[in-house]
């Protein structure tokens, strides 16, 4: 019979690192999914996932309801992602690779507003479209490396990029009309 979260937390607090490994195995996919949804970037989502678990491990003694480890961990993930978004908003070079007039809002708009519009627009893309944009533009990978990373054909990759750009452009134009 599988141990409960509370039992694994108790074992971890008693010094059993394998118990925390079991908690990691149990919740890593959920945390990575939350982080990926926020970042749209698999590499950054994996980094944030590690950060979430490191913070959880460091704060485990403060967890009062050990049976609620899962929801507690999810709240840590959301906080880490919030911090990440704030940091990215301050990082003005994030969209350098995407600065083409057909997909970015008016350059007279404040940079924070432009970043927020792009982030909102990217949430309307499929996971593969977000990953294509992320690997090619934001991570500055060449097409060959991006294709290998995504495990798709070169034509599929370019189709995903074109579709993503078109959706972002449509989304931004639609918002400007309102």
C-alpha atoms as an extended CHARMM CRD file, in Angstrom:
* protein
*
       178  EXT
         1         1  UNK       CA              0.0000000000        0.0000000000        0.0000000000  PROA      1               0.0000000000
         2         2  UNK       CA              1.2990000000        3.4380000000       -0.9630000000  PROA      2               0.0000000000
         3         3  UNK       CA              2.2000000000        5.8040000000        1.8090000000  PROA      3               0.0000000000
         4         4  UNK       CA              0.1580000000        8.9540000000        2.2950000000  PROA      4               0.0000000000
         5         5  UNK       CA              1.6040000000       12.3960000000        1.6960000000  PROA      5               0.0000000000
         6         6  UNK       CA              1.5950000000       12.9680000000        5.4580000000  PROA      6               0.0000000000
         7         7  UNK       CA              3.6510000000        9.8210000000        6.0510000000  PROA      7               0.0000000000
         8         8  UNK       CA              6.1560000000       10.8190000000        3.3870000000  PROA      8               0.0000000000
         9         9  UNK       CA              6.4170000000       14.3240000000        4.8690000000  PROA      9               0.0000000000
        10        10  UNK       CA              7.0460000000       12.8470000000        8.3200000000  PROA      10              0.0000000000
        11        11  UNK       CA              9.7460000000       10.5490000000        6.9420000000  PROA      11              0.0000000000
        12        12  UNK       CA             11.3390000000       13.4910000000        5.1270000000  PROA      12              0.0000000000
        13        13  UNK       CA             11.3710000000       15.5690000000        8.2930000000  PROA      13              0.0000000000
        14        14  UNK       CA             12.9990000000       12.6280000000       10.0720000000  PROA      14              0.0000000000
        15        15  UNK       CA             15.8580000000       12.8260000000        7.5410000000  PROA      15              0.0000000000
        16        16  UNK       CA             14.7610000000       10.3140000000        4.8990000000  PROA      16              0.0000000000
        17        17  UNK       CA             15.5590000000       12.0160000000        1.5900000000  PROA      17              0.0000000000
        18        18  UNK       CA             14.1190000000        9.1030000000       -0.3690000000  PROA      18              0.0000000000
        19        19  UNK       CA             10.7120000000       10.0030000000        1.0310000000  PROA      19              0.0000000000
        20        20  UNK       CA             10.9700000000       13.4860000000       -0.4650000000  PROA      20              0.0000000000
        21        21  UNK       CA             11.9850000000       11.8410000000       -3.7380000000  PROA      21              0.0000000000
        22        22  UNK       CA              8.7040000000        9.9400000000       -3.6390000000  PROA      22              0.0000000000
        23        23  UNK       CA              6.8210000000       13.2040000000       -3.0910000000  PROA      23              0.0000000000
        24        24  UNK       CA              8.7160000000       14.6600000000       -6.0330000000  PROA      24              0.0000000000
        25        25  UNK       CA              7.7600000000       11.7130000000       -8.2320000000  PROA      25              0.0000000000
        26        26  UNK       CA              4.1500000000       12.0550000000       -7.1370000000  PROA      26              0.0000000000
        27        27  UNK       CA              3.8170000000       15.7960000000       -7.8630000000  PROA      27              0.0000000000
        28        28  UNK       CA              6.5080000000       16.8090000000      -10.3750000000  PROA      28              0.0000000000
        29        29  UNK       CA              4.2290000000       16.4720000000      -13.4100000000  PROA      29              0.0000000000
        30        30  UNK       CA              1.5480000000       18.6770000000      -11.8520000000  PROA      30              0.0000000000
        31        31  UNK       CA              4.0530000000       21.3370000000      -10.8250000000  PROA      31              0.0000000000
        32        32  UNK       CA              5.7980000000       21.2420000000      -14.2190000000  PROA      32              0.0000000000
        33        33  UNK       CA              2.4050000000       21.6150000000      -15.9160000000  PROA      33              0.0000000000
        34        34  UNK       CA              1.5870000000       24.6940000000      -13.8290000000  PROA      34              0.0000000000
        35        35  UNK       CA              4.9830000000       26.1940000000      -14.5910000000  PROA      35              0.0000000000
        36        36  UNK       CA              4.7230000000       25.4130000000      -18.2900000000  PROA      36              0.0000000000
        37        37  UNK       CA              1.2990000000       27.0120000000      -18.4740000000  PROA      37              0.0000000000
        38        38  UNK       CA              2.7840000000       30.1850000000      -16.9760000000  PROA      38              0.0000000000
        39        39  UNK       CA              5.9790000000       30.2480000000      -19.0300000000  PROA      39              0.0000000000
        40        40  UNK       CA              5.1160000000       28.5310000000      -22.2870000000  PROA      40              0.0000000000
        41        41  UNK       CA              8.6870000000       27.2590000000      -22.2000000000  PROA      41              0.0000000000
        42        42  UNK       CA              9.5740000000       23.6960000000      -21.2490000000  PROA      42              0.0000000000
        43        43  UNK       CA             13.1330000000       24.4720000000      -20.1450000000  PROA      43              0.0000000000
        44        44  UNK       CA             12.0430000000       27.3250000000      -17.9140000000  PROA      44              0.0000000000
        45        45  UNK       CA              9.1600000000       25.2220000000      -16.5770000000  PROA      45              0.0000000000
        46        46  UNK       CA             11.6310000000       22.5180000000      -15.5880000000  PROA      46              0.0000000000
        47        47  UNK       CA             13.8740000000       25.0680000000      -13.8780000000  PROA      47              0.0000000000
        48        48  UNK       CA             10.9120000000       26.5500000000      -12.0230000000  PROA      48              0.0000000000
        49        49  UNK       CA              9.7930000000       23.0570000000      -11.0100000000  PROA      49              0.0000000000
        50        50  UNK       CA             13.1580000000       22.4700000000       -9.3780000000  PROA      50              0.0000000000
        51        51  UNK       CA             12.8690000000       25.8200000000       -7.6240000000  PROA      51              0.0000000000
        52        52  UNK       CA              9.4070000000       24.9050000000       -6.3460000000  PROA      52              0.0000000000
        53        53  UNK       CA             10.6330000000       21.6420000000       -4.8490000000  PROA      53              0.0000000000
        54        54  UNK       CA             13.7110000000       23.2720000000       -3.3330000000  PROA      54              0.0000000000
        55        55  UNK       CA             11.5020000000       25.8620000000       -1.6370000000  PROA      55              0.0000000000
        56        56  UNK       CA              9.0710000000       23.2060000000       -0.4760000000  PROA      56              0.0000000000
        57        57  UNK       CA             11.8970000000       21.1540000000        0.9930000000  PROA      57              0.0000000000
        58        58  UNK       CA             13.2470000000       24.2040000000        2.8080000000  PROA      58              0.0000000000
        59        59  UNK       CA              9.8200000000       25.1320000000        4.2080000000  PROA      59              0.0000000000
        60        60  UNK       CA              8.5770000000       21.6320000000        4.9590000000  PROA      60              0.0000000000
        61        61  UNK       CA              8.8670000000       22.1590000000        8.7270000000  PROA      61              0.0000000000
        62        62  UNK       CA              6.3210000000       24.9770000000        8.4520000000  PROA      62              0.0000000000
        63        63  UNK       CA              3.6780000000       22.7400000000        6.8500000000  PROA      63              0.0000000000
        64        64  UNK       CA              1.0640000000       22.3160000000        9.5520000000  PROA      64              0.0000000000
        65        65  UNK       CA             -1.3870000000       20.0280000000        7.7540000000  PROA      65              0.0000000000
        66        66  UNK       CA              0.9390000000       17.4090000000        6.3400000000  PROA      66              0.0000000000
        67        67  UNK       CA             -1.9060000000       15.5850000000        4.5990000000  PROA      67              0.0000000000
        68        68  UNK       CA             -2.3880000000       18.7320000000        2.4800000000  PROA      68              0.0000000000
        69        69  UNK       CA              1.1060000000       18.5820000000        0.9690000000  PROA      69              0.0000000000
        70        70  UNK       CA             -0.2570000000       18.5810000000       -2.6150000000  PROA      70              0.0000000000
        71        71  UNK       CA             -2.3420000000       21.7820000000       -2.3650000000  PROA      71              0.0000000000
        72        72  UNK       CA              0.4530000000       23.4480000000       -0.3740000000  PROA      72              0.0000000000
        73        73  UNK       CA              2.9530000000       22.5540000000       -3.1000000000  PROA      73              0.0000000000
        74        74  UNK       CA              0.6260000000       23.9090000000       -5.7950000000  PROA      74              0.0000000000
        75        75  UNK       CA              0.4030000000       27.2270000000       -3.9320000000  PROA      75              0.0000000000
        76        76  UNK       CA              4.2060000000       27.3840000000       -3.8110000000  PROA      76              0.0000000000
        77        77  UNK       CA              4.2870000000       26.6920000000       -7.5650000000  PROA      77              0.0000000000
        78        78  UNK       CA              1.8610000000       29.5230000000       -8.2180000000  PROA      78              0.0000000000
        79        79  UNK       CA              3.9260000000       31.9050000000       -6.0900000000  PROA      79              0.0000000000
        80        80  UNK       CA              7.1380000000       30.9230000000       -7.8780000000  PROA      80              0.0000000000
        81        81  UNK       CA              5.4190000000       31.4960000000      -11.2320000000  PROA      81              0.0000000000
        82        82  UNK       CA              4.1250000000       34.8800000000      -10.0710000000  PROA      82              0.0000000000
        83        83  UNK       CA              7.6640000000       35.8820000000       -9.1290000000  PROA      83              0.0000000000
        84        84  UNK       CA              8.8790000000       34.6170000000      -12.4850000000  PROA      84              0.0000000000
        85        85  UNK       CA              6.2910000000       36.7240000000      -14.3520000000  PROA      85              0.0000000000
        86        86  UNK       CA              7.2410000000       39.8270000000      -12.3870000000  PROA      86              0.0000000000
        87        87  UNK       CA             10.8910000000       39.2510000000      -13.2000000000  PROA      87              0.0000000000
        88        88  UNK       CA             10.1380000000       38.7080000000      -16.8870000000  PROA      88              0.0000000000
        89        89  UNK       CA              8.0400000000       41.8630000000      -17.0210000000  PROA      89              0.0000000000
        90        90  UNK       CA             11.0540000000       43.8250000000      -15.8100000000  PROA      90              0.0000000000
        91        91  UNK       CA             13.2990000000       42.0760000000      -18.3300000000  PROA      91              0.0000000000
        92        92  UNK       CA             12.6940000000       44.2490000000      -21.3830000000  PROA      92              0.0000000000
        93        93  UNK       CA             14.7520000000       42.1860000000      -23.8140000000  PROA      93              0.0000000000
        94        94  UNK       CA             12.4190000000       39.1850000000      -23.6020000000  PROA      94              0.0000000000
        95        95  UNK       CA             10.6360000000       40.0000000000      -26.8560000000  PROA      95              0.0000000000
        96        96  UNK       CA             13.6500000000       41.1410000000      -28.8690000000  PROA      96              0.0000000000
        97        97  UNK       CA             13.3630000000       38.2340000000      -31.3070000000  PROA      97              0.0000000000
        98        98  UNK       CA              9.6760000000       38.9480000000      -31.9100000000  PROA      98              0.0000000000
        99        99  UNK       CA              9.9060000000       42.6240000000      -32.6600000000  PROA      99              0.0000000000
       100       100  UNK       CA              8.2500000000       42.6910000000      -36.0350000000  PROA      100             0.0000000000
       101       101  UNK       CA              5.5300000000       45.2280000000      -36.6650000000  PROA      101             0.0000000000
       102       102  UNK       CA              2.9540000000       42.6790000000      -37.7290000000  PROA      102             0.0000000000
       103       103  UNK       CA              2.8060000000       40.9210000000      -34.3560000000  PROA      103             0.0000000000
       104       104  UNK       CA              3.6920000000       43.4640000000      -31.7150000000  PROA      104             0.0000000000
       105       105  UNK       CA              1.3760000000       46.1770000000      -30.4970000000  PROA      105             0.0000000000
       106       106  UNK       CA              2.1130000000       49.8420000000      -31.0720000000  PROA      106             0.0000000000
       107       107  UNK       CA              5.6550000000       50.7440000000      -30.0460000000  PROA      107             0.0000000000
       108       108  UNK       CA              4.3480000000       53.9440000000      -28.4440000000  PROA      108             0.0000000000
       109       109  UNK       CA              2.5860000000       51.7990000000      -25.8660000000  PROA      109             0.0000000000
       110       110  UNK       CA              4.5230000000       51.3090000000      -22.6400000000  PROA      110             0.0000000000
       111       111  UNK       CA              6.8280000000       48.2600000000      -22.6140000000  PROA      111             0.0000000000
       112       112  UNK       CA              4.9500000000       46.6850000000      -19.7130000000  PROA      112             0.0000000000
       113       113  UNK       CA              1.6910000000       46.8760000000      -21.6620000000  PROA      113             0.0000000000
       114       114  UNK       CA              3.3190000000       45.3310000000      -24.7250000000  PROA      114             0.0000000000
       115       115  UNK       CA              4.7060000000       42.4530000000      -22.6870000000  PROA      115             0.0000000000
       116       116  UNK       CA              1.3370000000       41.8640000000      -21.0370000000  PROA      116             0.0000000000
       117       117  UNK       CA             -0.4170000000       41.8300000000      -24.4240000000  PROA      117             0.0000000000
       118       118  UNK       CA              2.0830000000       39.3240000000      -25.8030000000  PROA      118             0.0000000000
       119       119  UNK       CA              1.7380000000       37.1120000000      -22.7220000000  PROA      119             0.0000000000
       120       120  UNK       CA             -2.0530000000       37.1860000000      -23.0280000000  PROA      120             0.0000000000
       121       121  UNK       CA             -1.8730000000       36.4340000000      -26.7280000000  PROA      121             0.0000000000
       122       122  UNK       CA              0.4670000000       33.4960000000      -26.1520000000  PROA      122             0.0000000000
       123       123  UNK       CA             -2.0140000000       31.9450000000      -23.7290000000  PROA      123             0.0000000000
       124       124  UNK       CA             -4.3740000000       31.5070000000      -26.6910000000  PROA      124             0.0000000000
       125       125  UNK       CA             -1.8740000000       29.3430000000      -28.5580000000  PROA      125             0.0000000000
       126       126  UNK       CA             -1.6670000000       25.5860000000      -28.4730000000  PROA      126             0.0000000000
       127       127  UNK       CA              1.1140000000       24.0520000000      -26.4190000000  PROA      127             0.0000000000
       128       128  UNK       CA              3.0780000000       23.1950000000      -29.5780000000  PROA      128             0.0000000000
       129       129  UNK       CA              2.6980000000       26.7170000000      -30.9850000000  PROA      129             0.0000000000
       130       130  UNK       CA              3.9460000000       28.2240000000      -27.7110000000  PROA      130             0.0000000000
       131       131  UNK       CA              6.8590000000       25.8300000000      -27.6620000000  PROA      131             0.0000000000
       132       132  UNK       CA              7.7610000000       26.6150000000      -31.2900000000  PROA      132             0.0000000000
       133       133  UNK       CA              7.7850000000       30.3590000000      -30.5690000000  PROA      133             0.0000000000
       134       134  UNK       CA              9.6450000000       29.8630000000      -27.3440000000  PROA      134             0.0000000000
       135       135  UNK       CA             12.3920000000       27.6620000000      -28.7230000000  PROA      135             0.0000000000
       136       136  UNK       CA             12.9400000000       29.6200000000      -31.9060000000  PROA      136             0.0000000000
       137       137  UNK       CA             12.5600000000       33.2210000000      -30.7580000000  PROA      137             0.0000000000
       138       138  UNK       CA             12.8330000000       33.4350000000      -26.9820000000  PROA      138             0.0000000000
       139       139  UNK       CA             15.5240000000       30.7990000000      -26.5440000000  PROA      139             0.0000000000
       140       140  UNK       CA             17.1990000000       31.8730000000      -29.7770000000  PROA      140             0.0000000000
       141       141  UNK       CA             17.5750000000       28.2940000000      -31.0490000000  PROA      141             0.0000000000
       142       142  UNK       CA             18.1760000000       27.7730000000      -34.7490000000  PROA      142             0.0000000000
       143       143  UNK       CA             15.4110000000       25.9300000000      -36.6050000000  PROA      143             0.0000000000
       144       144  UNK       CA             17.2940000000       22.6420000000      -36.6830000000  PROA      144             0.0000000000
       145       145  UNK       CA             17.7740000000       22.5810000000      -32.8970000000  PROA      145             0.0000000000
       146       146  UNK       CA             14.1830000000       23.6690000000      -32.2920000000  PROA      146             0.0000000000
       147       147  UNK       CA             12.8920000000       20.9030000000      -34.5900000000  PROA      147             0.0000000000
       148       148  UNK       CA             14.9950000000       18.3290000000      -32.7210000000  PROA      148             0.0000000000
       149       149  UNK       CA             13.8560000000       19.6320000000      -29.3410000000  PROA      149             0.0000000000
       150       150  UNK       CA             10.1900000000       19.5130000000      -30.3240000000  PROA      150             0.0000000000
       151       151  UNK       CA             10.5480000000       16.2030000000      -32.1920000000  PROA      151             0.0000000000
       152       152  UNK       CA              8.5370000000       17.4120000000      -35.2030000000  PROA      152             0.0000000000
       153       153  UNK       CA              9.3520000000       17.6960000000      -38.8910000000  PROA      153             0.0000000000
       154       154  UNK       CA             10.8410000000       20.9160000000      -40.2210000000  PROA      154             0.0000000000
       155       155  UNK       CA              7.6680000000       21.7010000000      -42.1850000000  PROA      155             0.0000000000
       156       156  UNK       CA              5.4950000000       21.1000000000      -39.1090000000  PROA      156             0.0000000000
       157       157  UNK       CA              7.7430000000       23.4010000000      -37.1140000000  PROA      157             0.0000000000
       158       158  UNK       CA              7.4260000000       26.2390000000      -39.6440000000  PROA      158             0.0000000000
       159       159  UNK       CA              3.6760000000       25.6590000000      -39.8840000000  PROA      159             0.0000000000
       160       160  UNK       CA              3.4500000000       25.9690000000      -36.0780000000  PROA      160             0.0000000000
       161       161  UNK       CA              5.4760000000       29.1930000000      -36.1490000000  PROA      161             0.0000000000
       162       162  UNK       CA              3.3080000000       30.6880000000      -38.8840000000  PROA      162             0.0000000000
       163       163  UNK       CA              0.1180000000       29.6770000000      -37.1150000000  PROA      163             0.0000000000
       164       164  UNK       CA              1.3270000000       31.1070000000      -33.8090000000  PROA      164             0.0000000000
       165       165  UNK       CA              2.3330000000       34.4220000000      -35.3710000000  PROA      165             0.0000000000
       166       166  UNK       CA             -1.0020000000       34.6750000000      -37.1630000000  PROA      166             0.0000000000
       167       167  UNK       CA             -2.9600000000       33.9600000000      -33.9760000000  PROA      167             0.0000000000
       168       168  UNK       CA             -0.9590000000       36.5140000000      -31.9920000000  PROA      168             0.0000000000
       169       169  UNK       CA             -1.4220000000       39.1350000000      -34.6870000000  PROA      169             0.0000000000
       170       170  UNK       CA             -5.1790000000       38.4520000000      -34.8500000000  PROA      170             0.0000000000
       171       171  UNK       CA             -5.4910000000       38.5430000000      -31.0650000000  PROA      171             0.0000000000
       172       172  UNK       CA             -3.6610000000       41.8620000000      -30.7600000000  PROA      172             0.0000000000
       173       173  UNK       CA             -5.6010000000       43.4590000000      -33.6220000000  PROA      173             0.0000000000
       174       174  UNK       CA             -8.8590000000       42.2830000000      -32.0780000000  PROA      174             0.0000000000
       175       175  UNK       CA             -7.9100000000       43.7810000000      -28.6980000000  PROA      175             0.0000000000
       176       176  UNK       CA             -6.8950000000       47.0940000000      -30.3150000000  PROA      176             0.0000000000
       177       177  UNK       CA            -10.2790000000       47.3330000000      -32.0200000000  PROA      177             0.0000000000
       178       178  UNK       CA            -12.0660000000       47.1070000000      -28.6670000000  PROA      178             0.0000000000
